[in-house]
Amino acid sequence: MATAAKFLGATVLGATVLGATVLGLGWAELPPAVARAQSAPADLKAFAVHINRTPKQPWPGYGVYLGNGLVLTAAHVPANVAATKPHVVIAGQDLPAALVKQGSLDGVDLTLLAIDGTKLPIWLRMRRMPICDQSPYPGEQVVVAIPEGTAPSRVLPLGALPADMRARFGTAIADVATTGNSGSGVFDRADLCLLGIVSRKISVTRTPFAIGAPSRTTDIAKYFVPSATIKAFIPPGVSF
């Protein structure tokens, strides 16, 4: 059996290991008193954005609006920001994005971008997305949001993942086919805080015993960068 992790946008091989394959898939400051949180899972769509390179890539890239003009996504979605000059599509507007901090697929798969928050409607400028304080736990009920909608899922136990994937890709959700791809936000269903950012799809390839029979690859999970890593990634002094 082989396992793999794949990009959830561009089909670029991130790593092939024994048993599994993983594919990667200007600010407007507002007083804290006016910041508003979301009150229902459906509200999470307001924080979901499209992220497009220049020229636009053929696959959809997603991200999460944190507030105060800041947008978080998976690093491989915009890739090298200086070269791809990404735009953020939010609230019906296509806004150029500036780099705040860039990660990498092989390191921390996160990139923090900034857009001109003054261009957003006032109802969105008043909102903030808190990052969860708690770590993901097995069975935790979550919601994955993209601009087109939301989908429920759950955090998988480590035992559901290939042994050689658990150390690096231990935070994962089920429901691969129905949830958003790279850059999508994973939100705790109860607290509606940001629990993680979707990074990669985890697949398992099984080879039949019969000689000449074709191998079969099954997508079993999506790895997400967890909230603790997100908090550590955001630079000191950057607030939202």
C-alpha positions as semicolon CSV with decimal commas, in nm:
position;residue;x (nm);y (nm);z (nm)
1;M;0,000;0,000;0,000
2;A;0,128;0,344;-0,090
3;T;0,012;0,672;0,051
4;A;0,037;1,023;-0,083
5;A;-0,041;1,383;-0,005
6;K;-0,149;1,606;-0,291
7;F;-0,208;1,974;-0,354
8;L;-0,576;2,049;-0,351
9;G;-0,542;2,274;-0,650
10;A;-0,238;2,223;-0,869
11;T;-0,151;1,857;-0,910
12;V;0,205;1,877;-0,785
13;L;0,361;1,592;-0,594
14;G;0,459;1,713;-0,252
15;A;0,603;1,393;-0,104
16;T;0,593;1,022;-0,161
17;V;0,663;0,808;0,138
18;L;0,634;0,441;0,214
19;G;0,268;0,364;0,256
20;A;0,123;0,709;0,179
21;T;0,133;0,999;-0,065
22;V;0,062;1,361;0,025
23;L;-0,020;1,618;-0,241
24;G;-0,036;1,982;-0,171
25;L;-0,308;2,092;-0,272
26;G;-0,343;4,864;0,296
27;W;-0,542;4,795;0,614
28;A;-0,852;4,963;0,758
29;E;-0,818;4,949;1,136
30;L;-1,145;4,951;1,328
31;P;-1,189;4,991;1,703
32;P;-1,223;4,654;1,879
33;A;-1,560;4,766;2,018
34;V;-1,721;4,752;1,675
35;A;-1,582;4,412;1,577
36;R;-1,852;4,148;1,537
37;A;-1,831;3,771;1,534
38;Q;-2,040;3,529;1,330
39;S;-2,343;3,370;1,495
40;A;-2,424;3,073;1,269
41;P;-2,234;2,833;1,039
42;A;-2,392;2,996;0,734
43;D;-2,225;3,325;0,834
44;L;-1,885;3,166;0,767
45;K;-1,931;3,214;0,392
46;A;-1,875;3,586;0,445
47;F;-1,518;3,509;0,557
48;A;-1,443;3,272;0,268
49;V;-1,259;3,425;-0,030
50;H;-1,119;3,328;-0,368
51;I;-0,747;3,389;-0,425
52;N;-0,631;3,419;-0,785
53;R;-0,282;3,449;-0,925
54;T;-0,191;3,678;-1,215
55;P;-0,261;3,531;-1,465
56;K;-0,540;3,332;-1,303
57;Q;-0,460;2,969;-1,231
58;P;-0,691;2,696;-1,375
59;W;-0,785;2,559;-1,032
60;P;-0,970;2,738;-0,749
61;G;-0,769;2,888;-0,465
62;Y;-0,935;2,976;-0,137
63;G;-0,861;3,175;0,176
64;V;-1,011;3,315;0,496
65;Y;-1,072;3,682;0,573
66;L;-0,955;3,739;0,931
67;G;-1,056;4,104;0,958
68;N;-0,870;4,437;0,941
69;G;-0,778;4,370;0,577
70;L;-0,594;4,043;0,649
71;V;-0,643;3,723;0,450
72;L;-0,496;3,383;0,538
73;T;-0,445;3,103;0,288
74;A;-0,227;2,801;0,215
75;A;0,119;2,909;0,096
76;H;0,101;2,705;-0,224
77;V;-0,217;2,882;-0,337
78;P;-0,048;3,213;-0,427
79;A;0,300;3,052;-0,422
80;N;0,569;3,321;-0,469
81;V;0,363;3,634;-0,412
82;A;0,620;3,862;-0,578
83;A;0,585;3,662;-0,900
84;T;0,214;3,572;-0,898
85;K;0,073;3,908;-0,779
86;P;-0,239;3,755;-0,624
87;H;-0,582;3,912;-0,602
88;V;-0,848;3,842;-0,342
89;V;-1,211;3,813;-0,452
90;I;-1,431;3,909;-0,158
91;A;-1,779;4,058;-0,122
92;G;-1,807;4,089;-0,499
93;Q;-1,481;4,280;-0,537
94;D;-1,146;4,181;-0,688
95;L;-0,873;4,344;-0,477
96;P;-0,493;4,329;-0,519
97;A;-0,313;4,172;-0,225
98;A;0,014;4,265;-0,058
99;L;0,237;4,018;0,125
100;V;0,252;4,023;0,504
101;K;0,424;3,687;0,558
102;Q;0,492;3,396;0,323
103;G;0,536;3,032;0,417
104;S;0,610;2,732;0,197
105;L;0,464;2,396;0,109
106;D;0,757;2,209;0,259
107;G;0,761;2,422;0,574
108;V;0,451;2,593;0,713
109;D;0,189;2,590;0,439
110;L;0,048;2,934;0,522
111;T;0,067;3,280;0,367
112;L;-0,078;3,598;0,516
113;L;-0,194;3,865;0,272
114;A;-0,331;4,218;0,314
115;I;-0,597;4,396;0,110
116;D;-0,734;4,749;0,134
117;G;-1,004;4,703;0,396
118;T;-1,158;5,041;0,318
119;K;-1,288;4,892;-0,008
120;L;-1,504;4,641;0,179
121;P;-1,867;4,700;0,277
122;I;-1,906;4,832;0,630
123;W;-2,080;4,516;0,753
124;L;-1,771;4,313;0,663
125;R;-1,524;4,572;0,789
126;M;-1,687;4,536;1,130
127;R;-1,631;4,162;1,151
128;R;-1,343;3,954;1,284
129;M;-1,260;3,585;1,270
130;P;-1,114;3,453;1,598
131;I;-0,857;3,175;1,588
132;C;-0,948;2,882;1,810
133;D;-0,763;2,853;2,139
134;Q;-0,814;2,479;2,169
135;S;-0,630;2,217;1,966
136;P;-0,829;1,993;1,729
137;Y;-0,949;1,669;1,886
138;P;-1,077;1,344;1,733
139;G;-1,443;1,359;1,648
140;E;-1,464;1,737;1,672
141;Q;-1,748;1,864;1,454
142;V;-1,630;2,123;1,203
143;V;-1,754;2,330;0,911
144;V;-1,545;2,391;0,599
145;A;-1,632;2,715;0,418
146;I;-1,576;2,841;0,064
147;P;-1,754;3,138;-0,098
148;E;-2,005;2,905;-0,264
149;G;-2,115;2,735;0,056
150;T;-2,028;2,537;0,367
151;A;-1,994;2,165;0,434
152;P;-1,986;1,970;0,762
153;S;-1,708;1,732;0,854
154;R;-1,521;1,597;1,156
155;V;-1,164;1,572;1,278
156;L;-1,020;1,225;1,229
157;P;-0,834;1,027;1,494
158;L;-0,466;0,959;1,426
159;G;-0,545;0,593;1,385
160;A;-0,746;0,671;1,071
161;L;-0,433;0,801;0,898
162;P;-0,139;0,600;0,758
163;A;0,127;0,555;1,026
164;D;0,392;0,733;0,820
165;M;0,170;1,042;0,787
166;R;0,072;1,093;1,149
167;A;0,370;1,292;1,274
168;R;0,358;1,561;1,005
169;F;-0,005;1,551;0,888
170;G;-0,185;1,451;1,206
171;T;-0,466;1,709;1,192
172;A;-0,707;1,595;0,924
173;I;-1,075;1,589;0,836
174;A;-1,294;1,334;0,663
175;D;-1,544;1,401;0,381
176;V;-1,279;1,461;0,115
177;A;-1,521;1,490;-0,176
178;T;-1,760;1,742;-0,021
179;T;-1,528;1,990;0,152
180;G;-1,327;2,284;0,016
181;N;-0,975;2,250;-0,119
182;S;-0,647;2,436;-0,060
183;G;-0,678;2,749;0,151
184;S;-1,030;2,675;0,274
185;G;-1,106;2,748;0,637
186;V;-1,187;2,471;0,883
187;F;-1,406;2,609;1,162
188;D;-1,515;2,463;1,494
189;R;-1,888;2,409;1,456
190;A;-1,976;2,507;1,814
191;D;-1,755;2,813;1,866
192;L;-1,734;2,920;1,497
193;C;-1,365;3,001;1,537
194;L;-1,092;2,921;1,283
195;L;-0,952;2,577;1,361
196;G;-0,729;2,542;1,055
197;I;-0,650;2,598;0,688
198;V;-0,688;2,311;0,438
199;S;-0,349;2,222;0,291
200;R;-0,336;1,876;0,133
201;K;-0,528;1,567;0,041
202;I;-0,411;1,233;0,179
203;S;-0,455;0,933;-0,049
204;V;-0,388;0,562;-0,016
205;T;-0,294;0,341;-0,311
206;R;-0,357;-0,032;-0,282
207;T;-0,206;-0,286;-0,519
208;P;-0,410;-0,606;-0,566
209;F;-0,248;-0,943;-0,517
210;A;-0,359;-1,053;-0,862
211;I;-0,083;-1,011;-1,120
212;G;-0,165;-0,742;-1,373
213;A;-0,458;-0,601;-1,177
214;P;-0,457;-0,219;-1,163
215;S;-0,378;-0,031;-0,846
216;R;-0,655;0,166;-0,680
217;T;-0,608;0,507;-0,518
218;T;-0,854;0,632;-0,257
219;D;-0,865;0,977;-0,101
220;I;-0,908;0,927;0,272
221;A;-0,855;1,266;0,437
222;K;-0,758;1,630;0,407
223;Y;-0,476;1,767;0,620
224;F;-0,526;2,114;0,767
225;V;-0,273;2,346;0,929
226;P;-0,400;2,372;1,289
227;S;-0,484;2,682;1,490
228;A;-0,174;2,667;1,712
229;T;0,049;2,679;1,403
230;I;-0,158;2,966;1,263
231;K;-0,114;3,168;1,583
232;A;0,260;3,109;1,581
233;F;0,280;3,208;1,213
234;I;0,111;3,549;1,243
235;P;0,383;3,810;1,304
236;P;0,396;3,994;1,636
237;G;0,220;4,327;1,617
238;V;-0,020;4,217;1,344
239;S;-0,372;4,243;1,482
240;F;-0,722;4,192;1,350
